[in-house]
Amino acid sequence: MSSGNDCQPQTLTKPAFGEKEAAELVDRVFGLKVSWIGSLPSYDDQNFHVRVSAEGADEYVLKITNSEDSQKPDLIEVQTQAMMFLRAEGFPSATPYLTKDGNIMSLESGDTRPGSKKYMVRLLTYLPGTPVGKIATNAQILYEIGKLAASMDKVLSEKFQHPSVKSLHRGQFIWNLANVPLLDQYLYALGQNKHRAVVEQVIEQFKDKVIPKLSSFRACINHGDFNEDNILVDSSSASLENPQYRVSGILDFSDMSYGYYVFEVAIAIMYMMIESPDPLSVGGHVLAGFESVVPLTAEERGALFLLVSGRFAQSLVIAAHTVLLYPENKEYLTSTAKTGWKHLMTMFEVGQEAVEKTWFETAQAYRHHSPA
């Protein structure tokens, strides 16, 4: 869910390739003949599901990065190498199919006119599974998602090395949770209403209570977008009464950046709340899974409520702003907003103390027994 040019999402150009053009791109750049192609939803890049008539794995995702992020080849290189690294470490992430020149990506023009925008193109393995937002989540899969988020950040931070890894220090990147205060410049998109009032409250509390504590949080590399569309699952049991799931795919590393362990669990909690009929209970199960790998400190736990609220604010405000730029993509851009506003308002109505009590008591219960 990348926002293009770090602090200025309004400057990006989303690719607009047709299916025929995309199929020709796969042939020309990767040397594969497309037998079927279909578009996939995306925030500001362009993705296609591609089937090719080749031996071996025959399904891929053609990922065409927006024009501004395409100007950061070091960043895209690191993100792609991180995916390959995680795959080698046993995580279910995609890997790139190399270009005809043996590279993991290629910068391509949007059309043949002089001065046309250029877009970074990659062909990634297609991962099977159902987006977690399409299933009725239970405690078991929420725990697994939390555990996976912590394991992923931990192995990236402790073992992943690359000459350009410093490009993950993205400063003013609007989707990094540290940058919730930057939302001030996009509040106009909300108009004047109760939603704007609660977001302003989130931003002010974030400035007062979270920003001063950042130096006490433990730093790491964040995936940064562990949401209900980017986590694929499949069933690991045949029981209809008590279904068990496993994560079969982790998608979209375009929001990767240096951050903090507590950021990742806050982001995961927020997105797992979106589709849940009992959203306030979700956090405890995700937190328990996360803390089975990386237990949070008292300072990190104390910031969790505002970090989850901050991610709601980021998602809702930036979506409202982006819809003004790309009204044709409104349905996808506002998917979080359908329940997100309600959940954010509920969190503030119930209050930090009561929400934290629910989360922390649920997580505490896991310490006395293993998850089902």
Stockholm file with secondary structure:
# STOCKHOLM 1.0

chainA/1-372         MSSGNDCQPQTLTKPAFGEKEAAELVDRVFGLKVSWIGSLPSYDDQNFHVRVSAEGADEYVLKITNSEDSQKPDLIEVQTQAMMFLRAEGFPSATPYLTKDGNIMSLESGDTRPGSKKYMVRLLTYLPGTPVGKIATNAQILYEIGKLAASMDKVLSEKFQHPSVKSLHRGQFIWNLANVPLLDQYLYALGQNKHRAVVEQVIEQFKDKVIPKLSSFRACINHGDFNEDNILVDSSSASLENPQYRVSGILDFSDMSYGYYVFEVAIAIMYMMIESPDPLSVGGHVLAGFESVVPLTAEERGALFLLVSGRFAQSLVIAAHTVLLYPENKEYLTSTAKTGWKHLMTMFEVGQEAVEKTWFETAQAYRHHSPA
#=GR chainA/1-372 SS CCCSSTTCGGGCCCCCCCHHHHHHHIIIIICCCEEEEEEECCSSSEEEEEEESCSSCCEEEEEECCTTGGGCHHHHHHHHHHHHHHHHTTCCBCCEECCTTSCSCEEEESSSSTTCCEEEEEEEECCCSEEGGGSCCCHHHHHHHHHHHHHHHHHHHHHCCCTTGGGGCCTTCTTSGGGGGGGGGGGGGGCSSHHHHHHHHHHHHHHHHTGGGGGGSCEEEECCCCCTTTEEEEESCCCSSSCCEEEEEECCCTTCEEEEHHHHHHHHHHHHHHTCSSHHHHHHHHHHHHHTTSCCCHHHHHHHHHHHHHHHHHHHHHHHHHHHHCGGGHHHHTTTHHHHHHHHHHHHHHCHHHHHHHHHHHHHHHTTSCCC
#=GC SS_cons         CCCSSTTCGGGCCCCCCCHHHHHHHIIIIICCCEEEEEEECCSSSEEEEEEESCSSCCEEEEEECCTTGGGCHHHHHHHHHHHHHHHHTTCCBCCEECCTTSCSCEEEESSSSTTCCEEEEEEEECCCSEEGGGSCCCHHHHHHHHHHHHHHHHHHHHHCCCTTGGGGCCTTCTTSGGGGGGGGGGGGGGCSSHHHHHHHHHHHHHHHHTGGGGGGSCEEEECCCCCTTTEEEEESCCCSSSCCEEEEEECCCTTCEEEEHHHHHHHHHHHHHHTCSSHHHHHHHHHHHHHTTSCCCHHHHHHHHHHHHHHHHHHHHHHHHHHHHCGGGHHHHTTTHHHHHHHHHHHHHHCHHHHHHHHHHHHHHHTTSCCC
//
